[in-house]
Amino acid sequence: MTDKVLDFIEKRKENVEAKRRNFERILFQNFLGAYSVIDQAGVIYPINLVDISHDGCLIQLPWEPSRDPKFEDGLEISMRMYFTKASYVPVIVNVKYGREHIGKDGNTYMQYGCEFDKSLPSFQVMNNFIDFMYSFAEHSAIDRGDQKVFFY
């Protein structure tokens, strides 16, 4: 009869993924991202966390090609994931790729796709945090000013 069949499961997965990415952006811009830094050779670089998954993360930092060195693929980076102003979770990532990115603000950034070193005991904290973000995206609801609270 019709050539198109709507796959509700796939559509739901797409919606959850979009919700997760939106939640990540809000969280990273307002909470976690403001306190993430790279501790490389005694130099601290503030970064923006763009995306995160169980395998790795996408980070972004301001970049001036004439002045700033590019991190090489395979470089091991120590990161501090701050959850308060004074306490952080140390994680190690390996750079998998880097690309130049022009932000919405018109500034130039380098984005690096990085893979987590899962052998560190502190990765368990990040793994739980990532689990929370995925679960939040799947089960949270948008507040539209409804008077009733619905549970499902």
The 8 nearest C-alpha neighbors of each residue, nearest first, counted from 0:
[[1, 2, 3, 4, 5, 6, 7, 10],
 [2, 0, 3, 4, 5, 6, 7, 10],
 [1, 3, 4, 0, 5, 6, 7, 9],
 [4, 2, 1, 5, 0, 6, 7, 10],
 [3, 5, 6, 2, 1, 7, 0, 9],
 [4, 6, 7, 3, 10, 9, 8, 2],
 [7, 5, 9, 8, 10, 4, 11, 3],
 [8, 6, 10, 9, 5, 11, 12, 4],
 [9, 7, 11, 10, 6, 12, 13, 5],
 [8, 10, 12, 11, 6, 7, 13, 5],
 [9, 11, 7, 13, 12, 8, 6, 14],
 [10, 12, 14, 8, 13, 9, 7, 15],
 [13, 11, 9, 15, 10, 14, 16, 8],
 [12, 14, 10, 16, 11, 15, 17, 9],
 [13, 15, 11, 17, 16, 12, 18, 10],
 [16, 14, 18, 12, 137, 17, 13, 136],
 [17, 15, 19, 13, 18, 14, 12, 20],
 [18, 16, 14, 20, 19, 15, 13, 21],
 [19, 17, 15, 21, 16, 136, 20, 22],
 [20, 18, 136, 16, 22, 17, 21, 15],
 [19, 21, 23, 17, 22, 18, 16, 24],
 [20, 22, 18, 24, 23, 19, 17, 25],
 [21, 23, 19, 25, 20, 24, 26, 18],
 [24, 22, 20, 26, 21, 25, 27, 19],
 [23, 25, 27, 21, 26, 22, 28, 20],
 [26, 24, 22, 28, 23, 27, 29, 21],
 [25, 27, 23, 30, 29, 24, 28, 22],
 [28, 26, 32, 31, 24, 30, 25, 29],
 [29, 27, 32, 25, 26, 24, 30, 33],
 [30, 28, 26, 27, 25, 33, 31, 32],
 [31, 29, 26, 27, 32, 33, 28, 34],
 [30, 32, 27, 33, 34, 82, 26, 81],
 [33, 31, 27, 47, 48, 28, 35, 34],
 [32, 34, 31, 30, 35, 28, 29, 27],
 [35, 33, 81, 32, 31, 36, 80, 84],
 [36, 34, 80, 32, 79, 46, 81, 33],
 [35, 37, 45, 44, 46, 79, 78, 43],
 [38, 36, 78, 44, 43, 39, 77, 79],
 [37, 39, 43, 77, 42, 78, 41, 36],
 [40, 38, 42, 41, 37, 43, 76, 77],
 [39, 41, 42, 38, 43, 77, 76, 37],
 [40, 42, 39, 38, 43, 37, 44, 77],
 [43, 41, 39, 40, 38, 44, 37, 36],
 [42, 44, 38, 37, 36, 39, 41, 45],
 [45, 43, 37, 36, 46, 42, 38, 39],
 [44, 46, 36, 35, 37, 43, 47, 60],
 [47, 45, 60, 36, 59, 35, 44, 48],
 [46, 48, 59, 32, 58, 49, 60, 35],
 [47, 49, 58, 32, 50, 27, 57, 59],
 [50, 48, 57, 58, 47, 59, 24, 51],
 [51, 49, 57, 56, 48, 23, 52, 58],
 [50, 52, 56, 55, 57, 53, 49, 129],
 [51, 53, 55, 54, 56, 129, 50, 126],
 [54, 52, 55, 126, 129, 51, 115, 130],
 [55, 53, 52, 114, 115, 56, 51, 117],
 [56, 54, 114, 115, 113, 52, 53, 51],
 [55, 57, 51, 113, 50, 112, 52, 58],
 [56, 58, 112, 50, 49, 111, 113, 48],
 [59, 57, 48, 111, 49, 110, 47, 56],
 [60, 58, 110, 47, 109, 46, 108, 48],
 [59, 61, 46, 108, 109, 47, 62, 110],
 [62, 60, 108, 107, 109, 63, 59, 106],
 [63, 61, 108, 107, 109, 67, 64, 60],
 [62, 64, 67, 66, 65, 107, 61, 108],
 [65, 63, 66, 67, 62, 68, 69, 107],
 [66, 64, 63, 67, 68, 62, 69, 107],
 [65, 67, 63, 64, 68, 62, 69, 61],
 [68, 66, 63, 64, 62, 65, 69, 61],
 [69, 67, 70, 66, 64, 65, 62, 63],
 [68, 70, 71, 67, 97, 109, 64, 62],
 [71, 69, 68, 72, 74, 97, 94, 111],
 [70, 72, 74, 73, 69, 94, 96, 97],
 [73, 71, 94, 95, 96, 74, 70, 97],
 [72, 74, 94, 93, 95, 71, 75, 96],
 [75, 73, 94, 93, 72, 71, 76, 70],
 [76, 74, 93, 92, 73, 94, 91, 77],
 [77, 75, 92, 91, 93, 78, 74, 39],
 [78, 76, 91, 38, 37, 90, 39, 92],
 [79, 77, 37, 90, 36, 38, 89, 91],
 [78, 80, 89, 36, 87, 88, 35, 81],
 [81, 79, 35, 88, 87, 89, 78, 82],
 [82, 80, 87, 34, 83, 35, 86, 79],
 [81, 83, 87, 31, 86, 80, 84, 34],
 [84, 82, 86, 85, 81, 87, 34, 31],
 [83, 85, 86, 81, 82, 34, 87, 33],
 [84, 86, 83, 87, 81, 82, 34, 88],
 [87, 85, 83, 81, 84, 82, 88, 80],
 [86, 88, 81, 80, 79, 82, 89, 85],
 [87, 89, 80, 79, 81, 90, 121, 86],
 [90, 88, 79, 78, 87, 80, 121, 91],
 [91, 89, 78, 77, 79, 122, 88, 92],
 [90, 92, 77, 116, 76, 78, 115, 75],
 [93, 91, 115, 114, 76, 116, 113, 75],
 [92, 94, 75, 114, 113, 74, 73, 76],
 [93, 95, 113, 73, 72, 74, 96, 112],
 [96, 94, 72, 113, 112, 73, 93, 114],
 [97, 95, 112, 72, 111, 94, 98, 113],
 [96, 98, 111, 110, 112, 109, 99, 95],
 [99, 97, 110, 109, 100, 111, 96, 108],
 [98, 100, 109, 108, 110, 101, 97, 107],
 [99, 101, 108, 109, 107, 102, 98, 110],
 [100, 102, 107, 106, 105, 108, 103, 99],
 [103, 101, 104, 105, 106, 100, 107, 108],
 [102, 104, 105, 101, 106, 107, 100, 108],
 [103, 105, 102, 106, 101, 107, 108, 100],
 [106, 104, 102, 103, 101, 107, 108, 100],
 [107, 105, 102, 104, 101, 108, 103, 61],
 [108, 106, 101, 62, 100, 61, 102, 105],
 [109, 107, 61, 62, 100, 60, 99, 101],
 [110, 108, 99, 59, 60, 98, 62, 100],
 [109, 111, 59, 98, 58, 97, 99, 108],
 [112, 110, 97, 58, 57, 96, 113, 59],
 [111, 113, 57, 96, 95, 56, 94, 97],
 [112, 114, 94, 93, 95, 56, 55, 92],
 [113, 115, 55, 93, 92, 54, 56, 94],
 [116, 114, 92, 55, 117, 54, 91, 93],
 [115, 117, 91, 118, 92, 119, 114, 90],
 [116, 118, 119, 115, 122, 120, 123, 91],
 [119, 117, 116, 120, 122, 121, 115, 123],
 [118, 120, 121, 122, 117, 116, 90, 91],
 [121, 119, 122, 123, 118, 117, 124, 90],
 [122, 120, 123, 119, 124, 89, 88, 90],
 [121, 123, 125, 124, 120, 119, 117, 126],
 [124, 122, 126, 121, 125, 120, 127, 119],
 [125, 123, 127, 122, 126, 121, 128, 88],
 [126, 124, 128, 122, 127, 123, 129, 121],
 [125, 127, 123, 129, 128, 124, 122, 130],
 [128, 126, 130, 124, 125, 129, 123, 131],
 [127, 129, 125, 131, 130, 126, 124, 132],
 [128, 130, 132, 126, 131, 127, 125, 133],
 [131, 129, 127, 133, 128, 132, 134, 126],
 [132, 130, 128, 134, 129, 133, 135, 127],
 [133, 131, 135, 129, 134, 130, 136, 128],
 [132, 134, 136, 130, 135, 131, 129, 19],
 [135, 133, 131, 137, 136, 132, 130, 138],
 [136, 134, 132, 138, 139, 137, 133, 131],
 [137, 135, 19, 133, 134, 18, 15, 138],
 [136, 138, 134, 15, 135, 139, 133, 19],
 [137, 139, 135, 136, 134, 140, 15, 151],
 [140, 138, 135, 136, 137, 141, 134, 18],
 [141, 139, 142, 138, 136, 137, 135, 143],
 [140, 142, 143, 139, 144, 145, 18, 138],
 [143, 141, 144, 140, 145, 139, 148, 146],
 [142, 144, 145, 141, 140, 146, 147, 148],
 [143, 145, 142, 146, 147, 141, 148, 140],
 [146, 144, 143, 147, 142, 148, 149, 141],
 [145, 147, 144, 148, 143, 149, 142, 141],
 [148, 146, 145, 149, 144, 150, 142, 143],
 [147, 149, 150, 146, 145, 142, 151, 140],
 [148, 150, 147, 151, 140, 145, 146, 142],
 [151, 149, 148, 140, 147, 138, 139, 141],
 [150, 149, 138, 148, 140, 139, 137, 147]]
